């Protein structure tokens, strides 16, 4: 654990975890991103490595295998349970040097000028909702993952 790392800190103190949990095991935590607002973009999922490792190159082989399996399963869940037509996958590490993946759904009918992981939430057809709607989305994604975990 790194003392100034936001992601490390949130796993040391469960009260710092915000948003709805979808999945957790000894390697990864998956949850819907929480933005302090009345409306949340529905379908912005974070896949966090629990161990402090700054980049993809720092993962162990076992972590990399589980990362691959979970990222594919989550992407399929967003397409199947939420009707997303495309999933953006983004690993930046610029502001938080702890490996984590953003998976962001793009829904049918999104105008081309709003394509992209940061633009999609500004689209006129952006799916936004309350905390309750986020929780329902997370439950649907979780159910999909449980049913399809070993395909």
LORO-992094 format. One line per field, with one value per residue: residue in one letter; x, y, z of N, C-alpha, C in turn. Coordinates in steps of 0.001 Angstrom, whole numbers, plus 524288, in hexadecimal, padded with zeros to 5 digits. Atoms other than C-alpha are relative to their C-alpha. Example, Ala and Ser with C-alpha at 12.3 -4.5 7.8 and 13.67 -1.06 7.14 Angstrom:
# residues 2
type: c(A; S) .
n.x: c(8037A; 7FCCC) .
n.y: c(7FB5A; 7FB5A) .
n.z: c(80000; 7FFC4) .
ca.x: c(8300C; 83566) .
ca.y: c(7EE6C; 7FBDC) .
ca.z: c(81E78; 81BE4) .
c.x: c(80384; 7FCFE) .
c.y: c(804B0; 80442) .
c.z: c(80000; 802DA) .
# end
This chain:
# residues 151
type: c(X; X; X; X; X; X; X; X; X; X; X; X; X; X; X; X; X; X; X; X; X; X; X; X; X; X; X; X; X; X; X; X; X; X; X; X; X; X; X; X; X; X; X; X; X; X; X; X; X; X; X; X; X; X; X; X; X; X; X; X; X; X; X; X; X; X; X; X; X; X; X; X; X; X; X; X; X; X; X; X; X; X; X; X; X; X; X; X; X; X; X; X; X; X; X; X; X; X; X; X; X; X; X; X; X; X; X; X; X; X; X; X; X; X; X; X; X; X; X; X; X; X; X; X; X; X; X; X; X; X; X; X; X; X; X; X; X; X; X; X; X; X; X; X; X; X; X; X; X; X; X) .
n.x: c(80344; 7FD59; 802D1; 802C7; 802EA; 805AA; 80238; 7FE3E; 802BC; 8057C; 80071; 7FE90; 80460; 804A3; 80371; 7FE5C; 801F1; 80505; 80260; 8020C; 7FC65; 801CC; 7FD00; 7FB11; 7FD2A; 7FB2C; 7FCB4; 80293; 80503; 802D3; 8046D; 801B8; 7FD96; 80365; 7FED6; 8036F; 803E3; 8050D; 80072; 7FB3B; 80000; 800E5; 7FCAB; 7FA6A; 7FE45; 7FA6A; 7FD9C; 7FB59; 7FC80; 7FF98; 7FA75; 7FDDD; 7FC9A; 8012F; 8014A; 80110; 7FB0A; 7FEC3; 8035B; 7FDF7; 802B0; 80529; 8033C; 80126; 803ED; 80504; 80161; 8021E; 8050A; 803EE; 8012A; 8034C; 80511; 802AC; 8017A; 8047D; 8047A; 80214; 802A3; 80493; 803F8; 80146; 800F1; 7FBDF; 7FE31; 7FA4F; 7FDCA; 7FADA; 7FC9E; 7FBFF; 7FC55; 7FCEB; 7FBFF; 7FDA4; 80135; 7FFC1; 7FC41; 8015B; 80294; 805B3; 80246; 80533; 80335; 80423; 803BA; 80257; 80510; 801CB; 80216; 7FC77; 7FDC4; 7FA5A; 7FCD0; 7FFA7; 7FD43; 7FB2E; 8010E; 80157; 80426; 804E1; 80386; 80241; 80381; 80580; 80297; 7FCFB; 8034B; 7FE8D; 803D7; 7FF36; 7FD2D; 80349; 7FF62; 7FAB7; 80035; 802C5; 7FC67; 7FBEE; 80246; 8008C; 7FABF; 7FE41; 802DE; 7FDDA; 7FACA; 80093; 8020D; 7FC8E; 7FA9C; 7FC7A; 800A1) .
n.y: c(7FB5C; 7FAEF; 7FC84; 7FBB2; 80223; 7FFFB; 8053C; 80325; 7FE34; 8019C; 80582; 80071; 7FDDC; 800D4; 7FB6D; 7FC90; 80225; 7FD99; 8027B; 80542; 8044E; 80408; 804D3; 7FF79; 804B1; 7FE73; 7FCE4; 7FB83; 7FDDF; 7FDAB; 7FCD6; 7FBBE; 7FB1F; 7FC7D; 7FA7B; 7FD23; 7FD4C; 802A6; 803A5; 802DB; 80283; 80594; 8037F; 7FECA; 803EF; 80006; 804FA; 7FE73; 803D1; 7FEB7; 7FF4F; 7FB49; 800BC; 7FB5D; 800AA; 80541; 802DD; 80194; 8044E; 8054C; 802FF; 80176; 7FB45; 7FEC6; 803BD; 7FE9E; 7FAF0; 80118; 802AE; 7FC6A; 7FBB0; 8022D; 8013C; 7FB05; 7FDBB; 80305; 7FECC; 7FADD; 80097; 8036D; 7FE6F; 7FA6D; 7FE8F; 7FC9E; 801A8; 7FFBF; 7FF3F; 7FD90; 80205; 7FC02; 80031; 7FB43; 7FFDC; 7FAD1; 7FD60; 803E4; 803F6; 8052B; 8025B; 8009B; 7FFC1; 7FDAD; 8022F; 7FC26; 801A7; 7FC51; 80235; 7FF1C; 7FADA; 7FBCB; 7FD5B; 800C6; 7FBF7; 80141; 804F0; 7FF83; 80132; 7FB67; 7FD16; 802ED; 7FE5E; 7FAEB; 800D4; 7FEF1; 804D9; 80260; 8026B; 7FE28; 8019D; 7FF4E; 8042D; 804B3; 80232; 8022E; 804F3; 803D5; 80165; 80351; 80527; 802C7; 8016E; 8041A; 804D0; 801E8; 80235; 804E7; 80400; 800F7; 7FFB8; 80437; 8015A) .
n.z: c(80000; 80033; 7FC6E; 8029E; 80470; 7FF30; 800AE; 7FB8B; 7FB54; 7FFCE; 7FE8C; 7FA80; 7FCFE; 80342; 8001B; 8044D; 804EE; 8015A; 80484; 7FF1D; 80115; 8039D; 7FF43; 7FD32; 7FE74; 7FD59; 80380; 80273; 7FE42; 80462; 7FE5D; 8036A; 7FE56; 7FD07; 800C4; 7FC71; 8031F; 7FF91; 8045B; 8012C; 8051D; 7FF0D; 80307; 7FF70; 7FC42; 7FEBE; 7FE88; 7FD09; 7FDB0; 7FA70; 7FEAC; 80277; 80489; 80318; 8058F; 801F9; 80003; 7FAA3; 7FE53; 80053; 80413; 7FDF5; 8000A; 8057B; 801D3; 7FD98; 80255; 8052F; 7FF6E; 7FDDD; 803A1; 80421; 7FDA4; 7FF08; 8050C; 801E3; 7FCA2; 80188; 8050E; 7FFA2; 7FC2D; 8005F; 8056F; 8021F; 80530; 7FFFB; 7FAD3; 7FFE4; 7FBE7; 7FF5E; 7FBA8; 80096; 7FBFF; 7FF75; 7FB13; 7FBC8; 801C3; 7FDF9; 80488; 8000B; 80538; 800AF; 80437; 8009D; 80404; 803B4; 8014F; 8055D; 8013E; 7FE5A; 80497; 800B9; 7FD7D; 7FA71; 7FF56; 7FCFB; 7FA86; 7FCDD; 8029A; 8003D; 7FBBE; 8016F; 80472; 7FEBB; 7FE69; 7FBC2; 7FBFA; 7FACF; 7FC30; 7FA6A; 7FD45; 8004B; 80543; 80021; 7FD23; 80349; 80436; 7FDB7; 7FEE9; 80505; 801C2; 7FC63; 8015A; 804F5; 7FEF2; 7FD23; 8038C; 8046A; 7FE14; 801A1; 80594) .
ca.x: c(80000; 80499; 80135; 7FD85; 7F609; 7E768; 7E48D; 7ECFB; 7E680; 7D8D0; 7DBAB; 7E161; 7D507; 7C853; 7C17A; 7C94F; 7C35D; 7B879; 7AEF1; 7A952; 7B1A6; 7B044; 7BAEC; 7C671; 7D0A2; 7DE41; 7E425; 7D9FD; 7CEA4; 7C43F; 7BABC; 7B319; 7B9CD; 7B420; 7B3A7; 7AE5E; 7A24F; 793E4; 79580; 79F94; 7A393; 79E63; 7A884; 7B5A6; 7BC1C; 7C93D; 7D178; 7DB92; 7E739; 7E7A2; 7F667; 7FDE4; 803CB; 80506; 803C3; 7FF88; 80DE2; 80E39; 803AD; 80738; 8036A; 7F84A; 7F351; 7F42F; 7EC59; 7E1B0; 7E1DF; 7DFAA; 7D4BA; 7CDB8; 7CF16; 7C940; 7BE5C; 7BB0A; 7BB02; 7B1D7; 7A928; 7A7E6; 7A46B; 79AEF; 79456; 794BE; 793EC; 7A0AA; 7A547; 7B37A; 7BBFA; 7C739; 7D289; 7DC04; 7E801; 7EE6D; 7F5A0; 7F88F; 7F17E; 7F11B; 7FD61; 7F6A0; 7F241; 7E3B2; 7DB3B; 7CFD3; 7C55E; 7BB8C; 7AF61; 7AB1F; 79CD9; 79606; 792BD; 79E2A; 7A1F9; 7AFAD; 7B468; 7B23A; 7B9DD; 7C51B; 7C68A; 7C581; 7BBE6; 7B187; 7AC0A; 7A919; 7A0ED; 7929B; 78ECC; 79849; 79233; 7927F; 78BF8; 78B11; 7929F; 7873D; 78865; 79713; 7945D; 78AAA; 79481; 79EEA; 795E5; 792F9; 7A185; 7A4A4; 79A15; 79F3F; 7AD0B; 7A8A1; 7A12A; 7AC10; 7B85F; 7BD7F; 7BA44) .
ca.y: c(80000; 80DA7; 81806; 822BA; 819D1; 81C34; 80E62; 807D8; 81018; 80C6A; 7FDE5; 8002F; 8074B; 80227; 80EEB; 8158C; 80CAC; 81431; 80F8D; 80214; 7F5D1; 7EC08; 7E22E; 7E001; 7D580; 7D54B; 7DC08; 7E593; 7EE29; 7F217; 7FD1B; 80793; 814BD; 81E83; 82CC3; 83639; 83A7B; 8376C; 83084; 82647; 821AD; 813CA; 809F6; 80F90; 8042A; 803B8; 7F76E; 7F9F7; 7F183; 7F0A8; 7EF4D; 7FBC6; 7FAD3; 8071E; 80179; 7F5C3; 7F1E6; 7F06D; 7E5E0; 7D7DB; 7CD93; 7C8DE; 7D6D2; 7D8E4; 7CC8D; 7D08D; 7DE83; 7D94D; 7D045; 7DAB6; 7E57C; 7DCBF; 7D811; 7E60D; 7EAC9; 7DFD1; 7E2DA; 7F128; 7ED21; 7E250; 7E787; 7F619; 7F61D; 7FD7E; 7FD80; 80053; 7FFC9; 8093A; 803AF; 80D85; 80C15; 81930; 819AC; 82827; 82D15; 82079; 81815; 80B7C; 80211; 80303; 801BA; 80A63; 80359; 80CFC; 8090C; 81027; 80E41; 80D2D; 81A11; 8219A; 82BE7; 82A2B; 83713; 83153; 824DC; 8232B; 81F83; 82D63; 832E5; 82848; 82D37; 83A6A; 8347E; 8386A; 82A1D; 827B4; 81E59; 824DB; 820F8; 8215D; 8194E; 80FC5; 80E1A; 80C08; 8016D; 7FAB8; 7FB32; 7F563; 7EA6E; 7E718; 7E72E; 7DF03; 7D514; 7D428; 7D1EA; 7C763; 7C023; 7C117; 7C0A4; 7B3DA; 7B461) .
ca.z: c(80000; 7FC9E; 806A2; 7FCD9; 7F39F; 7F2CF; 7EE0C; 7F882; 802F5; 7FEE2; 800D0; 80E4B; 8129D; 80CB4; 8102C; 8054E; 7FAE6; 7F437; 7EA01; 7E871; 7E92C; 7DE26; 7E15D; 7EA50; 7EBF7; 7F1E3; 7E5E0; 7E09A; 7E468; 7DA71; 7DC95; 7D593; 7D5D4; 7DF51; 7DB9A; 7E582; 7DE55; 7DE13; 7D119; 7CDC1; 7C038; 7C01E; 7BBEC; 7C066; 7C756; 7CE45; 7CF41; 7D9F4; 7DD08; 7EBDC; 7ECDC; 7EA4E; 7DCC2; 7D484; 7C6B8; 7BED2; 7BDDC; 7CCAF; 7CD4B; 7D04D; 7C64E; 7CF11; 7D0B2; 7C1FB; 7BF48; 7C8D7; 7C383; 7B5CB; 7B9F4; 7C1E7; 7B7B6; 7AD26; 7B61B; 7BA2A; 7AC1B; 7A834; 7B3E5; 7AFE5; 7A20E; 7A5BB; 7B1F5; 7AED4; 79FFC; 79DF0; 78FE1; 7933C; 79F63; 7A12E; 7A8FA; 7AE8E; 7B712; 7B93E; 7C624; 7C4B8; 7D0BD; 7D8BD; 7D711; 7DB30; 7D089; 7CDC6; 7C1BB; 7BDD9; 7B5E4; 7B05F; 7A8DD; 79C87; 79957; 78C1C; 785BA; 78B6F; 78151; 77BC6; 78172; 78F16; 78C9B; 79603; 7A442; 7A96B; 79F79; 7A033; 7AD1C; 7A6A3; 79B9F; 79AA2; 79C73; 7A7C0; 7B17E; 7BEAF; 7CB2C; 7D9DC; 7E3C7; 7E38B; 7D4CE; 7D649; 7E052; 7D72E; 7CC01; 7D4DB; 7D8ED; 7CAA8; 7C73D; 7D345; 7CFB6; 7C1C6; 7C6D3; 7D047; 7C5AD; 7BBAD; 7C40E; 7BEB9; 7B042) .
c.x: c(8036E; 7FCD7; 7FD24; 7FCB6; 7FA32; 7FDB9; 801B9; 7FCF5; 7FA62; 7FF54; 801C6; 7FB82; 7FB25; 7FC6D; 80179; 7FE3C; 7FA9A; 7FDEC; 7FE71; 803FD; 7FD60; 80294; 804DD; 8024B; 80520; 80381; 7FD86; 7FAFB; 7FD83; 7FB5C; 7FEB8; 80258; 7FBF1; 801D6; 7FC2E; 7FC74; 7FADE; 7FF41; 8054F; 7FF98; 7FFB6; 8036D; 805B4; 80206; 805E6; 80199; 8053B; 8031A; 8009D; 805A8; 80201; 803E0; 7FEAC; 7FE07; 7FED3; 804F3; 80186; 7FC98; 802F6; 7FD05; 7FA8C; 7FC4D; 7FE60; 7FBD4; 7FA9C; 7FE0A; 7FD89; 7FAA1; 7FBC6; 7FEAA; 7FC98; 7FA82; 7FCD3; 7FE27; 7FB45; 7FB22; 7FD9A; 7FD32; 7FAE7; 7FBD1; 7FE4B; 7FF1A; 803FF; 8019E; 805F5; 801C5; 80563; 80300; 804AA; 80332; 8038F; 80479; 80280; 7FEFB; 80028; 803AC; 7FF45; 7FCB3; 7FA29; 7FE18; 7FAAE; 7FD69; 7FB2E; 7FC8F; 7FE89; 7FB0B; 7FE6B; 7FDB4; 8036C; 80256; 805F6; 80350; 80080; 80292; 80528; 7FEC4; 7FE7A; 7FB69; 7FAAC; 7FC17; 7FD5E; 7FC08; 7FA57; 7FD05; 802E4; 7FC3D; 801FF; 7FBC4; 801BA; 80368; 7FD07; 8007F; 80570; 80001; 7FD44; 80385; 8042D; 7FDFB; 7FF55; 80551; 8021F; 7FD5D; 80212; 80542; 7FFA9; 7FE2A; 803E1; 805C4; 803A5; 7FF4D; 80539) .
c.y: c(804E0; 803DC; 80479; 7FE1D; 7FF96; 7FA7E; 7FC61; 80168; 7FE08; 7FA3F; 7FEF9; 801C1; 7FFBB; 804C1; 803C5; 7FDF4; 80255; 7FD7F; 7FA75; 7FBDF; 7FC0F; 7FAC7; 8013E; 7FA9E; 801C7; 80377; 8051C; 8018A; 80299; 802FF; 8041E; 80506; 8037A; 80591; 802FE; 80398; 7FD1E; 7FBFA; 7FDA7; 7FDEC; 7FA21; 7FCA8; 80190; 7FCBC; 80077; 7FA86; 80165; 7FB46; 80186; 800FA; 804E5; 7FE6F; 8046E; 7FF01; 7FA4D; 7FCAA; 7FDFF; 7FB90; 7FADA; 7FD35; 7FE6D; 804AE; 8015C; 7FC59; 8016E; 80540; 7FF2D; 7FD88; 803CB; 8046C; 7FE22; 7FEF0; 804FA; 8028C; 7FD39; 8013D; 80544; 7FFBB; 7FCF7; 8020C; 805A8; 801E1; 803C2; 7FE01; 7FFF0; 800DE; 80274; 7FDB6; 803AF; 7FF03; 804AF; 8001D; 80554; 80273; 7FC4D; 7FBA6; 7FAB8; 7FD83; 7FF51; 800E5; 80291; 7FD23; 80376; 7FE73; 80492; 7FD6B; 80140; 8057E; 80480; 80281; 7FF81; 80401; 7FF29; 7FAB0; 80113; 7FF6B; 804B8; 80311; 7FD7B; 801B8; 8053B; 7FF8A; 8011B; 7FB2A; 7FD3C; 7FDD4; 80194; 7FE67; 800F0; 7FB9E; 7FADF; 7FD61; 7FDA7; 7FAAA; 7FBC1; 7FE32; 7FC47; 7FA8D; 7FCDA; 7FE2C; 7FB8F; 7FAC9; 7FDAA; 7FD64; 7FACE; 7FB98; 7FE64; 7FFCC; 7FBE7; 7FE53; 7FF07) .
c.z: c(80000; 80337; 7FD46; 7FB73; 80159; 7FFBA; 80473; 804E8; 8003C; 80157; 80594; 80384; 7FC8D; 7FFB4; 7FB9E; 7FAB8; 7FF07; 7FB0E; 8015A; 7FE66; 7FC62; 80147; 80331; 800E8; 80276; 7FC9C; 7FE3A; 802BA; 7FB42; 80220; 7FBF5; 8020D; 802A4; 7FF03; 8035F; 7FCEA; 800DB; 7FBB7; 7FED2; 7FA73; 800F6; 7FC6D; 7FFF5; 80490; 800D3; 801B7; 80289; 801BA; 805BA; 801B3; 7FD4E; 7FBC3; 7FC49; 7FA6F; 7FEB7; 8002B; 80568; 80204; 7FFD4; 7FB9F; 801DA; 80018; 7FA6D; 7FDC7; 8021D; 7FDE2; 7FA9B; 80043; 801D6; 7FC33; 7FB7C; 80214; 80115; 7FAF2; 7FDB7; 8032F; 7FE83; 7FAC1; 80098; 803C0; 7FF67; 7FA72; 7FDB9; 7FAA4; 7FFB1; 8059F; 7FF5C; 80490; 8005A; 804E6; 7FF2F; 803E9; 800C4; 8054D; 804B0; 7FE31; 802BA; 7FBBA; 800DB; 7FA6C; 8004D; 7FB75; 7FFA6; 7FB60; 7FC75; 7FDFD; 7FA6D; 7FF59; 801C2; 7FB23; 7FFE5; 802E7; 805EB; 800F6; 802CF; 805C7; 80354; 7FDB2; 80088; 8042E; 7FEE8; 7FB8B; 80188; 801CF; 8046B; 80419; 80552; 803CB; 8058E; 80233; 7FFA3; 7FAAA; 7FF41; 802B2; 7FCDA; 7FB81; 8021A; 8012B; 7FAF6; 7FDFB; 80358; 7FEAF; 7FAF4; 800FB; 802D0; 7FC72; 7FBCA; 8017D; 7FDC3; 7FA61; 7FD77) .
# end
